[in-house]
Amino acid sequence: MHTALHRLSITLDDVSPAVHRDLVVPSNLRLDQLHQVLQTVMGWDDSHLHMFIVESGQDVLRYGAPDPDFEDFGMPVKAENRYTLEQLAPAAGSGFDYWYDFGDDWHHSIEVTAVMDAASLEAGEGIHCIAAQGACPPEDCGGPPGYTHLLECLRDPAHPEHRDAKRWVGGPFDPDVVDLDQINRNLAALAAAFTAARKAHANRPATRRSRTAQVTARRSTGRATAAPALMLEPLLASEFITYYRGILLDIAGPPGKRQNVIEHLIHARNLLAREPERLAATLERLRGTDENPHEDVVNALQDFRAQRWIYLRDTRSHSIFLEPDGSAAYGVLGLTQRIREISQGSGVVVTAALLNFRGCIICDGLIATGATLGPGIRRDYTAQLAQARADGRYSTTALFPRTQGD
């Protein structure tokens, strides 16, 4: 049996010096695996969302993790784990775009330069980088324009931002230097992981009965269900919403028959933020009733922040919020909806409450969306996010103490 190999030419768009990779992979590689290979061969950290884009006549096909936000704009996304590279680009001369980080907008032009026969290969084997040119840009540097500016700062010791740029990069950075041997060592480790996963899957019992038994066992042990990406675990989210809503309704009273419930809850939340002493009276009234809130919810309300935030973007695990002055940044989880579904996209100013809840930072979901960030402002906040991380002012577990004057 012979397995085909695809030889791919990968070019990172709109950057100078050029960043290019010449890569060989199995033709039957799934797209979710190809994503991991591209992250490895380029040098990215896989900390942002991604998508494969193929133009087919007048149609544009997108593959990735299906996202309701794109469906709302007529941009349905096919599940990448159901398609292979040879289905996406079957022959030499075919190509596609690999889009990484929807905020920085790194676009990779990928062309199939050859389709070759090879000896029988196990899944993941045969992955090899033939040639590499140019270092991968640092994550979160602001996309191609931000990368250009960063290089200008690094190259000129007299540049007013030279010192800050060196500190932000974290050490020497040469855009022309790339370690091909290290790339291939990393690819070999990834290929081994693919092979191990394939063998484990082949040896796993796959009967309906065994899967049902596993689910029953998990339920019987009380193990929490897995949290969807960018969201709190469902049972915890339900617990929080129940008690949080009860507290807010006690503070403001029930809404009128024609009153918008969400607006009423936002009013109650803002009232509590202005007059935190109301919480003690509410807790006293609820104590001993069925609505007596759980201690974790009470603790979360001791220092919650209802204010304007910069909702910059999503990573694979969190939504990124910044203080408007850029002094601190947070990785935030949604409750029953991803935050971008409520705010209708990222890169916007929002009014919402963030709270410390069970070792996470959560958004209360009562979001009012304001202005959309322009490209320049978005780049500025991306730089402030990087600075906050460098200064230890980025957290996914707890809000930083309020500074004097807050």
Secondary structure as the mmCIF struct_conf table of DSSP 4:
data_model
#
loop_
_struct_conf.conf_type_id
_struct_conf.id
_struct_conf.beg_label_comp_id
_struct_conf.beg_label_asym_id
_struct_conf.beg_label_seq_id
_struct_conf.end_label_comp_id
_struct_conf.end_label_asym_id
_struct_conf.end_label_seq_id
STRN STRN1 HIS A 2 LEU A 12
TURN_TY1_P TURN_TY1_P1 ASP A 13 ASP A 14
BEND BEND1 SER A 16 PRO A 17
STRN STRN2 HIS A 20 PRO A 26
TURN_TY1_P TURN_TY1_P2 SER A 27 ASN A 28
STRN STRN3 ARG A 30 ARG A 30
HELX_RH_AL_P HELX_RH_AL_P1 LEU A 31 MET A 42
TURN_TY1_P TURN_TY1_P3 GLY A 43 GLY A 43
STRN STRN4 HIS A 48 HIS A 48
STRN STRN5 HIS A 50 SER A 56
TURN_TY1_P TURN_TY1_P4 GLY A 57 GLN A 58
STRN STRN6 ASP A 59 GLY A 64
BEND BEND2 ALA A 65 ALA A 65
HELX_RH_AL_P HELX_RH_AL_P2 PRO A 68 ASP A 72
TURN_TY1_P TURN_TY1_P5 PHE A 73 GLY A 74
STRN STRN7 LYS A 78 ALA A 79
HELX_RH_3T_P HELX_RH_3T_P1 GLU A 80 ARG A 82
STRN STRN8 THR A 84 THR A 84
HELX_RH_AL_P HELX_RH_AL_P3 LEU A 85 LEU A 88
BEND BEND3 ALA A 89 ALA A 89
BEND BEND4 ALA A 91 ALA A 91
TURN_TY1_P TURN_TY1_P6 ALA A 92 GLY A 93
STRN STRN9 GLY A 95 TYR A 100
TURN_TY1_P TURN_TY1_P7 PHE A 102 ASP A 105
STRN STRN10 TRP A 106 ALA A 119
TURN_TY1_P TURN_TY1_P8 ALA A 123 GLY A 126
STRN STRN11 HIS A 128 GLN A 133
BEND BEND5 GLY A 134 GLY A 134
HELX_LH_PP_P HELX_LH_PP_P1 ALA A 135 PRO A 138
TURN_TY1_P TURN_TY1_P9 GLU A 139 ASP A 140
BEND BEND6 CYS A 141 CYS A 141
HELX_RH_AL_P HELX_RH_AL_P4 GLY A 143 ARG A 155
TURN_TY1_P TURN_TY1_P10 PRO A 157 ALA A 158
BEND BEND7 HIS A 159 HIS A 159
TURN_TY1_P TURN_TY1_P11 PRO A 160 GLU A 161
HELX_RH_AL_P HELX_RH_AL_P5 HIS A 162 VAL A 169
TURN_TY1_P TURN_TY1_P12 GLY A 170 GLY A 170
BEND BEND8 GLY A 171 GLY A 171
TURN_TY1_P TURN_TY1_P13 PRO A 175 ASP A 176
HELX_RH_AL_P HELX_RH_AL_P6 LEU A 180 ASN A 203
BEND BEND9 ARG A 204 ARG A 204
HELX_RH_AL_P HELX_RH_AL_P7 ARG A 208 SER A 220
TURN_TY1_P TURN_TY1_P14 THR A 221 GLY A 222
HELX_LH_PP_P HELX_LH_PP_P2 ARG A 223 PRO A 228
TURN_TY1_P TURN_TY1_P15 ALA A 229 LEU A 230
STRN STRN12 MET A 231 MET A 231
HELX_RH_AL_P HELX_RH_AL_P8 PRO A 234 ALA A 252
HELX_LH_PP_P HELX_LH_PP_P3 PRO A 254 GLY A 256
TURN_TY1_P TURN_TY1_P16 LYS A 257 ARG A 258
BEND BEND10 GLN A 259 GLN A 259
HELX_RH_AL_P HELX_RH_AL_P9 VAL A 261 ARG A 274
TURN_TY1_P TURN_TY1_P17 PRO A 276 GLU A 277
HELX_RH_AL_P HELX_RH_AL_P10 ARG A 278 LEU A 286
TURN_TY1_P TURN_TY1_P18 ARG A 287 GLY A 288
BEND BEND11 THR A 289 THR A 289
TURN_TY1_P TURN_TY1_P19 ASP A 290 GLU A 291
HELX_RH_AL_P HELX_RH_AL_P11 GLU A 295 ALA A 300
HELX_RH_3T_P HELX_RH_3T_P2 LEU A 301 ASP A 303
STRN STRN13 ARG A 305 ASP A 314
STRN STRN14 THR A 315 THR A 315
BEND BEND12 ARG A 316 SER A 317
STRN STRN15 SER A 319 LEU A 322
TURN_TY1_P TURN_TY1_P20 PRO A 324 ASP A 325
BEND BEND13 GLY A 326 SER A 327
STRN STRN16 ALA A 329 VAL A 332
STRN STRN17 LEU A 333 GLY A 334
BEND BEND14 LEU A 335 GLN A 337
HELX_RH_AL_P HELX_RH_AL_P12 ILE A 339 SER A 343
TURN_TY1_P TURN_TY1_P21 GLN A 344 GLN A 344
BEND BEND15 GLY A 345 GLY A 347
STRN STRN18 VAL A 348 PHE A 357
TURN_TY1_P TURN_TY1_P22 ARG A 358 GLY A 359
STRN STRN19 CYS A 360 CYS A 363
BEND BEND16 GLY A 365 GLY A 365
STRN STRN20 ALA A 368 THR A 372
HELX_LH_PP_P HELX_LH_PP_P4 LEU A 373 GLY A 374
HELX_RH_AL_P HELX_RH_AL_P13 PRO A 375 ALA A 390
TURN_TY1_P TURN_TY1_P23 ASP A 391 GLY A 392
STRN STRN21 TYR A 394 SER A 395
BEND BEND17 THR A 396 THR A 397
HELX_LH_PP_P HELX_LH_PP_P5 LEU A 399 THR A 403
TURN_TY1_P TURN_TY1_P24 GLN A 404 GLY A 405
#
